[in-house]
Amino acid sequence: MVNITKKSNTLRKAIAGATVSVSKQETINALVQRKVPKGDVFEFARAAGLFGVKRTSDVIPDCHPLPVEYTSITFEINGLDVNILVEVHTIYKTGVEVEAMHGASVTALTMYDMLKPIDKGIEIRNIKLLEKSGGKSDLKNKKFPELKAAVVVCSDSVFKNQSEDHSGKAVVSRMEQFGIETLKYDIVPDEIEAIQTKAMQFAGIEHQLLIFTGGTGLSPRDVTPEAILPLLDRSIDGVMETARRYGQERMPYAMLSRGVAGFIGETLVLTLPGSKNGVEETIDALFPQILHLFKINKGQKH
């Protein structure tokens, strides 16, 4: 199965369709009048479709078991066609398009089984996904070349050339994936004055994103939050709450991170952990959805 541990729970929806075509009007009449010998086709098929949705992972090997929180199965008759629509919702790490399609398939096959004694010319057609939404797939191909970034590494050892920077380079690399160019990359010691100097130097019209990495823990030299917080014109507590919650689901010490976030003028400032893994997990938790802040900050509608 595909590893989805890096993904976050979000509301995900999918709508799938299928068509059951009969060969004569008499079949449609029996269906509508509930006179099919095997029973009420619509109700049996709906029940079977619900089972199909919920048991998708039992029969499709690579599908993850997930909580199905809403399913709707509806029918529409158009001439000799019965169109089936299956809508599925979940709040989970992966989508429900296969669940919706499996539900449509099982619904259609149940109708076929119940109608075939009175009609030998039935066909099942057009089983397909009609619509899906939710998760980062809505934004995965979206690039943000209009945004420019500055990255600052806060580390005594890296500043003194006693160790190599991995976290700052990871930030630059991950920003490239979103089409965001890093115009400035710098390294400072774990000192409040040095960090604040860089913050005021880089926060401006040239950079829409200013990302610090390092100094967000609890060691005596970790002072990045103390340096940045007084400079913020508007703090955004929910950003780092989201990052900590995401991290806490993966390792027990994420709750000790003291990162802060907010705007200095028009520049969004983020303070990330000092480890490469911590940086990547925080970016996984926040991007690209955090970039929506730039529209809100300019007064644009969702």
Backbone torsions as a table, in degrees:
resi	resn	phi	psi	omega
1	MET	NA	149.2	179.2
2	VAL	-67.4	139.5	179.7
3	ASN	-76.1	115.6	-179.9
4	ILE	-113.0	15.7	-175.5
5	THR	-66.4	-21.6	178.8
6	LYS	-81.2	-13.0	-176.7
7	LYS	-81.3	159.6	178.1
8	SER	-109.6	151.8	174.9
9	ASN	-67.1	127.6	172.9
10	THR	-143.1	164.1	175.9
11	LEU	-71.0	124.2	-178.3
12	ARG	-126.9	136.8	-177.7
13	LYS	-131.3	150.6	174.1
14	ALA	-149.0	144.5	174.5
15	ILE	-126.2	127.7	178.1
16	ALA	-124.4	156.9	-179.4
17	GLY	-132.3	160.5	172.4
18	ALA	-152.4	157.0	-180.0
19	THR	-127.0	129.4	172.3
20	VAL	-106.7	117.1	-179.0
21	SER	-105.6	128.4	177.4
22	VAL	-104.0	169.9	-173.8
23	SER	-102.9	-5.1	-177.5
24	LYS	-153.8	153.2	-177.5
25	GLN	-64.6	-30.4	179.9
26	GLU	-58.6	-33.8	178.5
27	THR	-66.5	-43.1	177.6
28	ILE	-62.6	-42.7	179.6
29	ASN	-60.2	-45.9	179.3
30	ALA	-63.1	-37.2	179.2
31	LEU	-64.4	-49.5	-177.7
32	VAL	-67.4	-38.7	-177.3
33	GLN	-84.9	4.6	-179.6
34	ARG	56.2	44.3	-178.4
35	LYS	-114.1	14.8	176.8
36	VAL	-70.1	130.9	-175.0
37	PRO	-54.9	-33.2	-176.9
38	LYS	-78.3	-9.7	178.2
39	GLY	125.9	-169.9	-178.3
40	ASP	-72.8	103.2	-173.2
41	VAL	-62.2	-43.2	-177.4
42	PHE	-60.7	-45.8	-176.1
43	GLU	-71.7	-41.2	176.9
44	PHE	-62.8	-43.9	-178.1
45	ALA	-66.7	-39.0	177.7
46	ARG	-62.5	-46.0	179.2
47	ALA	-61.6	-42.6	178.8
48	ALA	-64.4	-38.8	178.0
49	GLY	-63.4	-38.5	176.9
50	LEU	-62.1	-43.7	175.6
51	PHE	-61.6	-40.0	179.9
52	GLY	-60.8	-43.6	178.1
53	VAL	-60.9	-49.5	-173.7
54	LYS	-70.8	-23.8	-176.1
55	ARG	-108.0	21.1	-178.2
56	THR	-57.9	-44.6	-177.2
57	SER	-67.2	-17.2	178.2
58	ASP	-75.1	-23.7	-174.7
59	VAL	-119.2	-15.4	175.9
60	ILE	-108.1	106.4	-167.3
61	PRO	-56.7	-37.2	-173.8
62	ASP	-91.5	3.4	178.3
63	CYS	-83.5	136.5	178.3
64	HIS	-81.1	138.7	169.7
65	PRO	-61.9	135.5	-178.2
66	LEU	-148.0	159.8	179.2
67	PRO	-78.8	118.7	175.6
68	VAL	-89.1	115.5	-172.4
69	GLU	-104.8	-8.8	175.7
70	TYR	-163.9	135.2	173.4
71	THR	-141.3	133.6	174.9
72	SER	-127.0	130.0	176.9
73	ILE	-123.7	118.6	-177.6
74	THR	-126.4	159.2	-177.9
75	PHE	-127.9	144.8	174.6
76	GLU	-138.6	128.0	179.9
77	ILE	-95.6	128.2	178.7
78	ASN	-134.1	96.3	-175.9
79	GLY	67.3	-119.7	178.1
80	LEU	-99.4	12.7	178.6
81	ASP	-107.2	139.5	169.7
82	VAL	-111.7	111.3	-179.6
83	ASN	-91.2	130.0	-178.1
84	ILE	-109.0	133.0	173.8
85	LEU	-122.0	128.9	178.2
86	VAL	-122.9	121.0	178.7
87	GLU	-115.8	131.1	-176.8
88	VAL	-129.8	137.8	175.7
89	HIS	-123.8	147.8	170.2
90	THR	-151.1	160.5	166.4
91	ILE	-115.5	101.8	-173.0
92	TYR	-159.9	-176.3	-175.5
93	LYS	-84.4	-15.2	-177.8
94	THR	-137.9	161.5	-170.6
95	GLY	-81.6	175.8	-173.9
96	VAL	-120.5	24.9	-179.0
97	GLU	-66.5	-37.6	179.0
98	VAL	-69.1	-37.4	176.7
99	GLU	-60.4	-43.3	179.4
100	ALA	-64.9	-42.9	-179.8
101	MET	-68.3	-37.8	177.6
102	HIS	-65.8	-40.5	176.8
103	GLY	-61.6	-41.2	178.4
104	ALA	-65.4	-38.9	179.9
105	SER	-64.3	-47.4	-178.0
106	VAL	-67.0	-39.2	176.7
107	THR	-59.4	-47.1	-179.4
108	ALA	-64.6	-41.4	-178.3
109	LEU	-67.6	-34.3	176.8
110	THR	-66.1	-41.5	176.4
111	MET	-62.1	-42.5	178.2
112	TYR	-58.1	-47.8	-177.3
113	ASP	-61.6	-38.7	-176.7
114	MET	-78.7	-25.8	-176.7
115	LEU	-94.9	-18.8	-173.3
116	LYS	-63.0	-25.9	176.8
117	PRO	-65.3	-23.0	-177.9
118	ILE	-110.3	-2.0	-177.7
119	ASP	-155.5	112.0	-178.2
120	LYS	-87.2	-0.8	-175.6
121	GLY	-108.6	27.5	-177.0
122	ILE	-79.9	141.1	176.0
123	GLU	-130.2	147.5	171.5
124	ILE	-107.2	126.2	-175.4
125	ARG	-136.4	161.6	167.1
126	ASN	56.7	44.7	171.7
127	ILE	-77.2	114.1	-174.7
128	LYS	-158.5	158.7	174.3
129	LEU	-80.3	128.8	-178.7
130	LEU	-100.3	-31.9	-174.9
131	GLU	-163.1	144.1	171.3
132	LYS	-150.1	154.4	178.8
133	SER	-154.6	163.3	176.9
134	GLY	107.1	155.8	179.2
135	GLY	76.5	-178.6	-177.5
136	LYS	-77.1	-9.7	179.8
137	SER	-61.5	-24.8	177.2
138	ASP	-65.2	-23.4	-174.9
139	LEU	-120.7	0.8	-167.6
140	LYS	-62.2	-28.0	-179.9
141	ASN	-98.4	4.5	-177.1
142	LYS	-84.6	132.0	177.7
143	LYS	-112.9	157.9	-175.4
144	PHE	-130.0	61.2	-176.4
145	PRO	-66.4	-17.1	179.0
146	GLU	-73.1	-14.3	-179.6
147	LEU	-95.5	138.5	176.6
148	LYS	-122.6	148.5	-173.9
149	ALA	-125.1	157.4	167.1
150	ALA	-126.7	140.1	-177.5
151	VAL	-124.2	130.9	-179.7
152	VAL	-126.0	125.1	177.0
153	VAL	-95.5	124.1	178.6
154	CYS	-103.9	103.6	-176.2
155	SER	-163.3	122.4	176.1
156	ASP	-60.9	-46.7	-174.2
157	SER	-68.0	-39.7	178.6
158	VAL	-69.8	-39.1	179.1
159	PHE	-61.4	-35.2	-179.7
160	LYS	-89.9	7.7	-179.0
161	ASN	60.9	28.7	177.3
162	GLN	-90.4	-14.8	176.4
163	SER	-150.1	163.9	-177.4
164	GLU	-95.7	144.3	176.9
165	ASP	-79.5	128.2	173.6
166	HIS	-117.7	-34.0	-175.1
167	SER	-70.5	-44.2	179.7
168	GLY	-63.3	-41.0	178.4
169	LYS	-66.5	-33.0	177.0
170	ALA	-65.4	-39.1	177.7
171	VAL	-61.7	-47.7	-179.5
172	VAL	-58.4	-44.6	-179.3
173	SER	-63.2	-43.6	-178.5
174	ARG	-68.8	-34.8	177.3
175	MET	-64.2	-35.9	178.3
176	GLU	-59.2	-32.4	179.8
177	GLN	-63.9	-24.9	178.4
178	PHE	-99.0	10.6	179.5
179	GLY	76.2	16.0	-177.3
180	ILE	-97.1	120.8	179.6
181	GLU	-85.7	135.5	175.1
182	THR	-92.5	111.2	-177.2
183	LEU	-83.6	-30.3	-179.0
184	LYS	-130.7	137.8	176.6
185	TYR	-138.1	121.5	-175.0
186	ASP	-143.2	163.6	-179.3
187	ILE	-129.2	132.9	179.1
188	VAL	-131.7	157.9	174.8
189	PRO	-74.4	168.3	179.0
190	ASP	-78.9	71.2	179.8
191	GLU	-135.6	134.3	-174.4
192	ILE	-56.9	-46.8	-176.7
193	GLU	-62.5	-42.0	-179.0
194	ALA	-66.0	-40.1	180.0
195	ILE	-67.5	-44.1	179.8
196	GLN	-64.8	-36.4	178.1
197	THR	-61.1	-45.2	178.6
198	LYS	-66.8	-37.8	179.2
199	ALA	-60.4	-46.0	-179.1
200	MET	-72.4	-28.5	178.6
201	GLN	-71.5	-39.7	-173.4
202	PHE	-95.1	-19.2	179.5
203	ALA	-78.9	108.5	-178.3
204	GLY	-179.8	-171.2	-172.6
205	ILE	-63.6	-24.2	-176.8
206	GLU	-72.4	-31.6	-175.6
207	HIS	-120.6	122.5	174.4
208	GLN	-85.3	-23.9	178.6
209	LEU	-123.3	132.6	174.1
210	LEU	-128.5	112.8	-172.8
211	ILE	-116.9	120.1	173.6
212	PHE	-98.6	142.7	173.7
213	THR	-129.5	129.4	-179.5
214	GLY	106.1	153.4	174.9
215	GLY	79.1	20.2	-178.9
216	THR	-104.1	5.2	-178.7
217	GLY	-89.7	-149.9	-173.2
218	LEU	-120.2	10.9	176.2
219	SER	-73.7	158.9	-176.7
220	PRO	-56.4	-27.5	-177.8
221	ARG	-92.7	-0.7	179.1
222	ASP	-82.8	100.8	-173.3
223	VAL	-128.3	10.3	-177.4
224	THR	-58.5	-45.6	178.1
225	PRO	-60.6	-40.9	179.3
226	GLU	-63.3	-32.8	-179.9
227	ALA	-75.0	-40.6	-171.5
228	ILE	-85.4	-39.5	-172.4
229	LEU	-55.6	-43.6	-179.9
230	PRO	-66.2	-17.6	-177.7
231	LEU	-88.1	-14.2	-174.8
232	LEU	-74.0	129.0	173.3
233	ASP	-74.9	-35.9	177.2
234	ARG	-142.5	116.6	176.0
235	SER	-84.6	153.4	179.3
236	ILE	-127.8	87.9	-173.6
237	ASP	-62.8	-34.2	-176.2
238	GLY	-62.8	-25.0	-178.7
239	VAL	-63.4	-53.7	-178.0
240	MET	-77.7	-23.0	171.5
241	GLU	-62.0	-41.2	177.6
242	THR	-63.7	-44.7	-179.4
243	ALA	-63.7	-41.8	180.0
244	ARG	-67.5	-40.0	178.0
245	ARG	-62.6	-42.9	178.1
246	TYR	-61.0	-46.1	-179.3
247	GLY	-66.7	-37.7	-177.1
248	GLN	-64.3	-28.3	177.2
249	GLU	-71.6	-11.6	-174.9
250	ARG	-116.1	-26.0	175.7
251	MET	-154.1	148.5	-167.6
252	PRO	-76.1	-9.3	-174.3
253	TYR	-102.7	3.0	-178.8
254	ALA	-61.0	-27.3	-179.9
255	MET	-63.6	-16.0	-178.3
256	LEU	-86.6	-6.8	178.1
257	SER	-70.3	137.5	-176.2
258	ARG	-114.8	25.1	-178.3
259	GLY	-57.8	149.5	177.7
260	VAL	-128.7	164.4	-179.5
261	ALA	-150.7	152.9	177.4
262	GLY	166.1	-174.2	-179.0
263	PHE	-103.3	134.5	162.1
264	ILE	-107.7	105.2	-171.3
265	GLY	63.9	-122.2	178.8
266	GLU	-100.9	6.2	-177.3
267	THR	-98.8	124.9	176.2
268	LEU	-80.6	124.5	-178.2
269	VAL	-110.1	128.2	176.4
270	LEU	-123.4	139.4	176.3
271	THR	-116.3	111.7	-174.3
272	LEU	-102.9	161.1	176.7
273	PRO	-61.1	170.9	-177.0
274	GLY	-92.2	-11.1	179.8
275	SER	-90.0	149.9	178.8
276	LYS	-60.7	-42.3	-180.0
277	ASN	-65.0	-41.4	178.2
278	GLY	-63.0	-39.7	177.3
279	VAL	-62.2	-48.2	-176.2
280	GLU	-66.6	-38.2	178.0
281	GLU	-66.0	-39.8	179.7
282	THR	-65.3	-41.7	178.0
283	ILE	-65.5	-40.1	175.8
284	ASP	-58.8	-37.4	-177.9
285	ALA	-72.3	-32.0	-168.3
286	LEU	-107.6	-29.5	-172.2
287	PHE	-104.2	149.3	0.5
288	PRO	-89.1	1.2	-172.0
289	GLN	-62.7	-27.7	-179.8
290	ILE	-64.7	-24.6	-178.1
291	LEU	-67.4	-13.3	174.0
292	HIS	-62.7	-21.1	179.8
293	LEU	-58.2	-30.0	-176.5
294	PHE	-68.9	-31.7	174.8
295	LYS	-70.0	-43.2	-179.4
296	ILE	-64.0	-41.9	-176.8
297	ASN	-64.1	-25.5	177.7
298	LYS	-92.7	6.0	178.0
299	GLY	80.8	14.2	179.2
300	GLN	-81.1	154.0	178.9
301	LYS	-78.2	160.8	-179.7
302	HIS	-60.6	NA	NA
